């Protein structure tokens, strides 16, 4: 089955928004084993949309359209798609009731044109929209002897992504009579090329499941994807391959596994929270160059209050002294960016916050502030746990970009805690 | 002049990367007054690329291609484009020397295939690549009586974006004999529909400069864009329009102006830092639900250490008591999410950190923790300045998403400080 993604919206052509929907859907399609050769973007213009839909179906069996499903006059995707399939738009009572309920619940006033969203092409399958108002639609029909399928999704990623996951994925699995399952192995402390070298033969030989490494900013991920008739069968194939990988040299760098994109994105902080929670331990921070990025990342996760007591952002030296109790002599003799200072910060945070384990960071994030001895990218870490304090000094110098150094520092600090707790 | 953006790369079709280049270029084109009706993505496949280039030129005068300029076998953009224009690829000595210098400077080993990047279509203009290796190319030629222009750019955004800014923008200004300038007015505390209603007539009537409002998560931006022969002329048109807008009812919501994307993105924190710096004042935070997001946002900005002394992340009540000195009775009688607690937190942070002005936040970010009286989205703010403490209670209930509530809280806290300082 060949698929094409067609994104509808003048705001995309103007560059006012980035087309994350297309990347998201493309990724999911490749996970489902559906091939895609083309993506297009077209504005809210009937003539050009008509032309583009025709072109897309001349090349592909399945066209996934995003955007232009809303209640305003320039939302024309549904109308033009129904025209292509030669079916009328009919008022769908269940969608109409769903819309009325939505407006009632949110207390937002409903204008008449909102009901246009309840017009559904005849014979289409409806995906109710739990995340907004415009429902998604799937329309499948034989045209000139070939089965053509259009899937229409709302444009806002906050609606498009969950609707794809919850509604379109099962729909497409049924359509292709195939299901899939993916597992990510997260590796810290190894580069992509090294991981690739270790796994090269396995990657070449594995067709189901497939094995592919991805370099992320702070880590390497190995994605295992299996296809089959049932999810159980796919999961089993993935698990076997994961076990095989864990026995290679790459195995010792694996710190966690995930199988959904949100978990994958937050893998480090989730692993940190899980390690703390399973030990009934509380956590705190002392941050200089990251200025709260570590504690904020922990706070991103619902339920963080189980483990996070708090943090001290000690940007100025006076705060390091006054709030964290870093001795003046440490600052004078070693400087704020030193393992000695990091050790005192971690100890001070553990005491001030009353937590079981505290991590500290102090570094030169740049672009200014670097020196011969401590160039931009120099970061010192401290970890206080029981009576023990350990420190580390890392040079992040691959790219001297302030945000990147701070993000890498955040991940590294969390990994220090994870490693310590896991032994 | 009609333009089309054509992105080349199988990794885009697989969803491995998001097509930020297309959005970036689209935005710059609309600033240059160049119309674009289409964007396409195609993989590293000669046949499909050939087809897509032909289609694009059948509709447009200018096609901007990104990706596929590198040294490997699947980098075919240059070859297929040269074929379309009917010109050969020739070794360009100056590009060859530039490549040799690059590899010499970075100490990376140069393989023979890297020199393929010095092959340039006959008659093309070369954009030397200061940010990587593959040069950009512009090729302009009359085909069937119409001038057709192809601009080829490297795919990595770290090369594509600066090359567009430095090389392609002047090239296109010369091609279209036109330049432009944009100014963003940032408004806080007014909704998009209200801003649109106030400015409706002006938006309709203004053609040069154009006036367009954009709703961002926490604010409304009004973008003024002028076209003309010189930047000075354009800037003057923008300034006059900005003055006109500032006299409308929308004017009192304007808190800052920006004219580049990075400044626009960081408008609130930049306005905060500027307000503090111009008064020689220092700043600190006491954060509960945001867990360091406010201090971290300030720390994002180079030179933040001029104004940021530090912050206390007081997630747990014990930290509010112990580090910030919030009286136990306040927590018992009013709860952690209360204006009383926010006031005590701000006072405590100002004292502990020794800063001139401190802001505090404590709220229910969700998804759990809400109650009838204090539902998810309830946030209390405190501000301590001199002997004065002011508080505010805000209900962010438009969308009960944890991250969104925390981001809105961060912006609102900073805006409180900005308003206080500006009087």
Interface residues (C-beta under 8 A of the other chain):
Chain A: X12 X13 X14 X15 X16 X17 X18 X19 X20 X22 X23 X24 X25 X26 X27 X28 X29 X30 X36 X37 X38 X39 X40 X41 X42 X43 X45 X48 X52 X55 X158 X214 X282 X284 X285 X287 X289 X290 X291 X292 X293 X294 X295 X296 X298 X299 X300 X302 X303 X304 X305 X308 X309 X310 X311 X312 X313 X314 X315 X316 X318 X319 X322 X323 X352 X353 X354 X365 X366 X367 X368 X369 X402 X403 X406
Chain B: X12 X13 X14 X15 X16 X17 X18 X19 X20 X22 X23 X24 X25 X26 X27 X28 X29 X30 X36 X37 X38 X39 X40 X41 X42 X43 X45 X48 X52 X55 X214 X282 X284 X285 X287 X289 X290 X291 X292 X293 X294 X295 X296 X298 X299 X300 X302 X303 X304 X305 X308 X309 X310 X311 X312 X313 X314 X315 X316 X318 X319 X322 X323 X352 X353 X354 X365 X366 X367 X368 X399 X401 X402 X403 X406
